[in-house]
Amino acid sequence: MKYDVRIDKALYDAYPEIRLGLIRFSADVKPADNTFWNFMHKEILPGIVDSIEGKEWGEIPGVRGSRLAYKAFGRNPGRYRVSSEALLRRVRRGDELYHINSVVDVNNLISVKSGLSVGSYDLGHVVGPVVFRKAVEGEHYTGIGKDVLDMENMLVLADDEGIFGSSMSDSTRCMITETAKDVLVVIYCFENDIDLESLLEESKEAFLRFADVKDPESWIL
């Protein structure tokens, strides 16, 4: 069943190429799995390294649009990095990606393959409908593995209790742990040329294969 998510239409005045790819599924979250990481190291990461070699970050599909969106809303993409760029920088340096759990690891697989930021959220901690909007002055949250983040002018997900997610870094409030049962995945897309429908189908297949999820349903806003 789809979750009640909408995009604040005022965002399109500043940057028209905004879409969200969404997937909702039931999960039995497991620890990071060696089979998945062997697949990443052998089948995925070498190709990613080759595809981004020698390119400026603003030239990489997915990252490119995200950086432009940051600028359109008054954030410096060099100082506040989109999460997909941060992951790809690790890949380019040869650093190991973080091993978190079955859902978050697939989340990051989708991100490095597409260049798009991808967030996964525990709907058990989301209160009411969700809106994708611009954060206002004073809005902040504690980021995962980070201190309190100033989110002013960032594009964020918000529910009845406030903001909880973005394409930069997500909050601890709705992060995926092994207690999560009802999961919402958000693919943040800021380029019209990206085939978001195909990406959603590939993403559902990856979650089914590596995270053993149940009944994934996808849609685009």
C-alpha positions as CSV (number, residue, x, y, z in Angstrom):
1,M,0.0,0.0,0.0
2,K,1.3,3.4,-1.0
3,Y,2.2,5.9,1.7
4,D,0.8,9.5,1.8
5,V,3.7,11.5,0.3
6,R,3.6,14.7,-1.7
7,I,5.9,17.4,-3.1
8,D,5.5,21.0,-2.2
9,K,4.6,22.6,-5.6
10,A,6.4,25.8,-4.6
11,L,9.7,23.9,-5.1
12,Y,9.2,23.8,-8.9
13,D,9.4,27.6,-9.2
14,A,13.1,27.4,-8.2
15,Y,14.0,24.1,-9.8
16,P,11.5,22.3,-12.0
17,E,13.3,18.9,-12.4
18,I,12.2,17.4,-9.1
19,R,10.9,13.9,-8.9
20,L,10.7,11.3,-6.1
21,G,10.9,7.5,-6.8
22,L,9.2,5.7,-3.9
23,I,9.1,2.1,-2.8
24,R,7.3,0.7,0.2
25,F,7.8,-2.9,1.5
26,S,7.7,-5.1,4.5
27,A,11.1,-6.0,5.9
28,D,12.9,-8.4,8.2
29,V,16.1,-6.4,8.5
30,K,19.2,-8.6,8.9
31,P,22.9,-7.8,9.6
32,A,25.2,-7.0,6.6
33,D,25.7,-10.1,4.5
34,N,28.9,-11.5,3.0
35,T,27.2,-12.8,-0.1
36,F,25.9,-9.3,-0.9
37,W,29.3,-7.7,-0.3
38,N,31.1,-10.3,-2.5
39,F,28.6,-9.4,-5.2
40,M,29.4,-5.7,-4.7
41,H,33.1,-6.1,-4.9
42,K,33.1,-8.4,-7.9
43,E,30.2,-7.3,-10.0
44,I,29.4,-3.7,-9.1
45,L,32.2,-1.5,-7.7
46,P,34.8,-2.1,-10.5
47,G,32.4,-0.9,-13.1
48,I,31.5,2.1,-11.0
49,V,35.1,3.0,-10.6
50,D,35.6,2.8,-14.4
51,S,32.4,4.9,-15.1
52,I,33.5,7.8,-12.9
53,E,37.2,7.8,-13.6
54,G,38.5,11.2,-14.7
55,K,35.1,12.9,-14.5
56,E,34.3,16.0,-12.5
57,W,31.6,15.5,-9.9
58,G,29.3,17.8,-11.7
59,E,29.5,15.7,-14.8
60,I,28.3,12.4,-13.3
61,P,24.6,11.7,-14.0
62,G,22.5,11.8,-10.8
63,V,25.1,13.8,-8.9
64,R,25.0,16.5,-11.5
65,G,21.3,17.3,-11.0
66,S,21.5,17.1,-7.3
67,R,24.3,19.6,-7.2
68,L,22.3,22.0,-9.4
69,A,19.3,21.6,-7.1
70,Y,21.4,22.4,-4.1
71,K,22.6,25.6,-5.8
72,A,19.1,26.6,-6.8
73,F,17.9,26.5,-3.2
74,G,20.9,28.3,-1.8
75,R,23.2,25.5,-0.5
76,N,26.8,25.0,-1.5
77,P,27.2,21.5,-2.9
78,G,31.0,21.6,-2.2
79,R,30.4,22.2,1.5
80,Y,27.2,20.2,1.9
81,R,27.7,17.1,-0.2
82,V,24.8,15.1,-1.6
83,S,24.9,11.6,-0.1
84,S,25.4,9.8,-3.5
85,E,28.5,11.9,-4.2
86,A,29.9,11.1,-0.7
87,L,29.5,7.4,-1.4
88,L,31.1,7.7,-4.9
89,R,34.0,9.6,-3.4
90,R,34.6,6.7,-1.1
91,V,34.5,4.3,-4.1
92,R,36.9,6.4,-6.1
93,R,39.4,6.5,-3.2
94,G,39.1,2.8,-2.8
95,D,37.6,3.1,0.7
96,E,35.2,0.4,1.9
97,L,31.6,1.4,1.9
98,Y,29.9,1.1,5.3
99,H,28.3,-2.3,6.1
100,I,25.1,-1.4,7.9
101,N,22.3,-3.9,7.4
102,S,20.4,-5.7,4.6
103,V,18.2,-2.8,3.7
104,V,20.6,0.1,4.0
105,D,23.3,-1.8,2.1
106,V,21.0,-2.3,-0.9
107,N,20.0,1.3,-0.5
108,N,23.6,2.3,-1.1
109,L,24.0,-0.1,-4.0
110,I,21.2,1.7,-5.8
111,S,22.8,5.1,-5.0
112,V,26.3,4.3,-6.3
113,K,24.8,2.7,-9.5
114,S,22.5,5.6,-10.3
115,G,24.3,8.6,-8.9
116,L,21.2,9.5,-7.0
117,S,20.7,9.9,-3.3
118,V,18.5,7.2,-1.8
119,G,17.0,7.2,1.7
120,S,15.3,4.4,3.5
121,Y,13.0,5.2,6.4
122,D,11.3,3.3,9.2
123,L,7.6,4.1,8.8
124,G,7.1,3.0,12.4
125,H,8.7,6.3,13.4
126,V,6.9,8.5,10.8
127,V,3.9,10.3,12.1
128,G,1.2,11.3,9.6
129,P,1.6,12.3,5.9
130,V,5.0,13.2,4.5
131,V,5.8,16.3,2.5
132,F,9.0,17.1,0.5
133,R,9.7,20.8,1.0
134,K,12.4,23.4,1.7
135,A,13.5,23.6,5.3
136,V,13.2,27.0,6.9
137,E,15.5,28.9,9.3
138,G,16.2,27.1,12.5
139,E,15.1,23.6,11.3
140,H,17.7,20.9,12.1
141,Y,18.1,17.3,13.2
142,T,20.7,14.9,14.4
143,G,22.2,13.2,11.4
144,I,23.2,9.5,11.3
145,G,26.7,9.3,12.5
146,K,26.8,13.1,12.7
147,D,26.2,16.0,15.0
148,V,23.1,18.3,14.8
149,L,22.8,19.4,11.1
150,D,21.6,22.8,10.1
151,M,19.1,22.0,7.3
152,E,18.0,25.6,6.4
153,N,17.2,25.8,2.6
154,M,17.7,22.0,2.2
155,L,15.0,20.0,0.5
156,V,13.7,17.7,3.2
157,L,11.1,15.1,4.1
158,A,8.8,16.2,6.9
159,D,6.0,14.6,8.9
160,D,3.8,15.9,11.7
161,E,6.8,15.8,14.1
162,G,9.2,17.8,11.8
163,I,11.9,17.1,9.3
164,F,13.6,13.7,9.2
165,G,15.3,13.1,5.8
166,S,17.1,14.7,2.9
167,S,19.4,13.9,0.0
168,M,22.4,15.0,2.1
169,S,22.0,13.0,5.3
170,D,19.1,11.4,7.2
171,S,18.1,11.8,10.8
172,T,18.4,9.2,13.5
173,R,14.7,9.3,14.2
174,C,13.6,7.3,11.2
175,M,16.7,5.4,10.3
176,I,16.6,1.7,9.5
177,T,17.6,-0.6,12.3
178,E,16.9,-4.3,12.7
179,T,13.6,-3.5,14.4
180,A,12.2,-1.9,11.3
181,K,9.2,-3.7,9.7
182,D,7.5,-1.2,7.4
183,V,10.0,0.6,5.1
184,L,9.7,3.6,2.8
185,V,12.6,4.1,0.2
186,V,12.9,7.5,-1.4
187,I,15.0,8.0,-4.5
188,Y,15.8,11.8,-4.8
189,C,15.9,12.6,-8.6
190,F,16.7,16.1,-9.9
191,E,17.3,15.2,-13.6
192,N,14.5,14.7,-16.1
193,D,16.7,12.5,-18.3
194,I,17.0,9.8,-15.8
195,D,14.7,6.8,-16.4
196,L,13.2,6.7,-12.9
197,E,10.7,4.0,-13.7
198,S,13.3,1.5,-14.8
199,L,15.5,2.4,-11.8
200,L,12.6,1.6,-9.5
201,E,12.1,-1.8,-11.1
202,E,15.8,-2.6,-10.7
203,S,15.7,-1.4,-7.1
204,K,12.8,-3.6,-6.2
205,E,14.6,-6.6,-7.7
206,A,17.7,-5.8,-5.6
207,F,15.7,-5.5,-2.4
208,L,13.9,-8.8,-3.1
209,R,17.2,-10.5,-4.0
210,F,19.5,-9.2,-1.2
211,A,17.1,-8.0,1.6
212,D,14.4,-10.6,1.4
213,V,11.7,-7.9,1.5
214,K,7.9,-8.6,1.0
215,D,5.4,-7.0,-1.3
216,P,7.4,-4.1,-2.6
217,E,5.2,-1.4,-4.3
218,S,6.7,1.5,-6.2
219,W,5.4,4.8,-7.6
220,I,6.7,8.2,-8.8
221,L,5.9,11.7,-7.7
